[in-house]
């Protein structure tokens, strides 16, 4: 498994990232981020869902510390993904592992974890991650440039697309999955209660709702499991 094999395996991810990164760049422009700020977020964060959520929080003027905390909660699954992937990776220097661990996303993890080889070589992982990362960063910048050249009324309308995208991601995953439905329901109820009552600001309300709904749903399913 060479570096070029990794590049070829990651092409499908790079193509898939094209519209998502492009849209992120467009929305980052309408949120008020400069091209350098939007591109820097993709360079240093490289986490689609967390970056989209950050745009919402930035537009609301949420404290940067809360944005970091929300990003941590959203991306906490990466601890499990990298730990699982480490079992298949070839032994290597820690600094190399740190570099490709940064590039682990849901998509790159899927390609690497489902690889048929017993041991994944570092050059192969580097190829998969590099082409995916490059696509995400480049098309973020391209999206921002396109957004800067859109008419003002279209730039303003793009802010609605962020919420539409989240709904579009949520609804298909809810079909036939009661657990996801409960997570969405509890999350919405907790967030709405905390936010509209004025008990918590937007950032804290999202953070508490995310953790609270996850804990409640797991408690319900744990209770069902013990009862059965």
C-alpha positions in Angstrom: 0.0 0.0 0.0 1.9 3.0 -1.3 1.3 6.7 -1.0 -0.3 6.8 -4.5 -2.6 3.9 -3.6 -3.8 6.1 -0.7 -4.3 9.0 -3.1 -6.4 6.9 -5.4 -8.4 5.5 -2.4 -9.1 9.0 -1.2 -10.3 10.5 -4.5 -13.9 9.6 -3.7 -13.6 11.5 -0.4 -12.1 14.5 -2.1 -15.0 14.6 -4.6 -17.5 14.2 -1.8 -15.9 17.1 0.1 -16.2 19.4 -2.9 -19.8 20.6 -2.4 -19.7 20.6 1.4 -16.5 22.6 1.6 -17.7 24.9 -1.1 -20.9 25.6 0.8 -18.9 26.1 4.0 -16.8 28.8 2.2 -20.0 30.5 1.0 -21.6 30.5 4.4 -18.4 31.6 6.1 -18.5 34.7 3.8 -22.1 35.5 4.8 -21.2 35.0 8.5 -18.6 37.7 8.2 -15.4 35.7 8.1 -12.6 36.8 5.7 -11.3 34.3 3.2 -8.1 33.9 5.3 -10.2 33.2 8.5 -12.5 30.7 6.7 -9.5 28.9 5.1 -7.6 28.9 8.4 -10.5 27.3 10.1 -10.4 24.5 7.5 -6.6 24.2 7.8 -6.5 24.0 11.6 -9.9 22.4 12.5 -10.7 20.1 9.5 -14.0 19.0 10.9 -17.1 19.6 8.8 -19.9 19.4 11.4 -17.9 21.3 14.0 -17.0 24.1 11.5 -20.6 24.5 10.5 -21.7 24.7 14.1 -19.0 27.2 14.8 -20.4 29.5 12.1 -23.7 29.6 13.9 -22.1 30.3 17.2 -19.8 33.0 15.7 -22.9 34.7 14.1 -24.5 34.8 17.5 -21.4 36.3 19.1 -20.8 33.3 21.4 -17.7 33.4 23.6 -14.7 31.6 21.8 -14.2 29.3 24.8 -17.8 28.0 24.4 -17.1 27.5 20.7 -14.1 25.4 21.6 -16.0 23.4 24.1 -18.8 22.7 21.7 -16.3 21.6 19.1 -14.7 19.2 21.6 -18.1 17.6 22.4 -19.0 17.2 18.7 -15.7 15.7 17.9 -15.2 13.5 21.0 -16.0 10.5 18.8 -12.6 10.9 17.2 -11.0 9.5 20.4 -12.7 6.2 19.7 -12.0 6.3 15.9 -8.3 7.0 16.3 -7.9 4.4 19.1 -9.6 1.8 16.9 -7.5 2.8 13.8 -4.3 2.6 15.8 -4.8 -1.2 16.1 -4.5 -1.6 12.4 -1.8 0.9 11.7 1.9 -0.1 11.3 4.1 0.7 14.3 5.6 4.2 13.7 7.0 7.3 15.3 4.6 9.2 17.5 5.0 12.4 15.6 3.9 10.7 12.4 0.8 9.2 14.2 0.0 12.6 15.6 0.0 14.1 12.0 -2.3 11.5 10.5 -4.5 11.4 13.6 -5.3 15.0 12.9 -6.5 14.0 9.4 -8.9 11.3 10.7 -12.5 12.2 9.8 -15.6 10.1 9.5 -14.8 9.5 5.8 -11.1 8.9 6.0 -11.7 6.6 9.0 -14.2 4.6 7.0 -11.7 4.2 4.1 -8.8 3.2 6.3 -10.8 1.0 8.7 -12.4 -1.0 6.0 -9.2 -1.6 4.1 -8.7 -5.4 3.6 -5.0 -5.4 4.6 -4.2 -6.6 8.1 -1.8 -3.7 8.6 -2.2 -0.2 7.1 1.1 1.4 6.1 1.7 5.1 7.0 2.2 6.2 3.4 -1.2 4.8 2.4 -2.9 6.6 5.3 -1.0 9.8 4.4 -2.2 9.6 0.8 -5.9 9.2 1.8 -5.7 12.0 4.3 -3.7 14.4 2.2 -6.0 14.4 -0.8 -9.1 14.7 1.4 -7.6 17.5 3.5 -6.4 19.3 0.3 -9.9 19.2 -1.2 -11.5 20.5 2.0 -9.1 23.5 2.3 -9.0 24.4 -1.3 -12.7 24.3 -1.9 -13.4 26.3 1.3 -11.3 29.1 -0.2 -13.1 28.7 -3.6 -16.5 28.9 -1.9 -15.6 32.1 -0.1 -14.4 33.7 -3.3 -17.7 32.7 -5.1 -19.6 34.0 -2.1 -17.8 37.3 -2.2 -19.0 37.8 -5.8 -22.6 37.0 -5.2 -25.2 39.8 -5.1 -25.9 41.1 -1.6 -29.4 39.7 -1.4 -28.1 36.2 -2.2 -25.4 36.5 0.4 -28.0 37.3 3.0 -30.2 34.4 1.9 -27.3 32.0 2.2 -27.6 32.2 6.0 -30.8 30.2 5.8 -29.0 27.5 4.0 -27.0 26.6 7.1 -30.2 25.6 9.0 -31.6 23.9 6.0 -28.4 21.8 5.7 -28.7 20.7 9.3 -32.3 19.7 8.8 -31.3 17.8 5.6 -28.7 15.9 7.5 -30.9 15.1 10.5 -34.1 13.9 8.8 -32.7 11.0 6.8 -30.8 9.7 9.8 -34.0 9.8 11.9 -35.9 7.4 9.5 -36.2 4.0 11.1 -33.9 5.0 13.9 -35.7 5.6 17.2 -32.5 6.4 19.1 -31.7 9.3 16.7 -35.2 10.5 16.9 -35.0 10.6 20.8 -31.7 12.4 20.6 -33.1 15.0 18.4 -36.3 15.4 20.4 -34.6 15.6 23.8 -31.9 17.9 22.4 -34.5 20.3 21.0 -36.6 20.4 24.1 -33.6 20.9 26.5 -32.1 23.6 24.3 -35.3 25.4 23.7 -36.2 25.3 27.5 -32.7 26.7 28.5 -32.4 29.3 25.8 -35.9 30.8 25.7 -36.1 30.8 29.5 -33.0 32.9 29.6 -31.2 30.4 31.9 -28.3 29.9 29.5 -26.8 31.7 26.5 -26.8 30.0 23.0 -23.4 28.4 23.4 -24.0 26.9 26.9 -27.6 25.8 25.9 -26.2 23.9 22.9 -23.5 22.3 25.0 -25.8 21.2 27.8 -28.5 20.0 25.4 -26.0 17.9 23.5 -24.6 16.2 26.6 -28.0 16.0 28.3 -29.8 14.4 25.5 -27.0 11.9 24.9 -27.0 10.9 28.6 -30.8 10.7 28.8 -31.1 8.4 25.8 -28.2 6.2 26.9 -29.9 5.8 30.4 -33.2 4.9 28.7 -31.6 2.3 26.5 -29.5 0.9 29.4 -32.6 0.5 31.5 -34.4 -1.3 28.6 -31.4 -3.6 28.2 -31.3 -4.5 31.8 -35.1 -5.1 31.9 -34.9 -7.4 28.9 
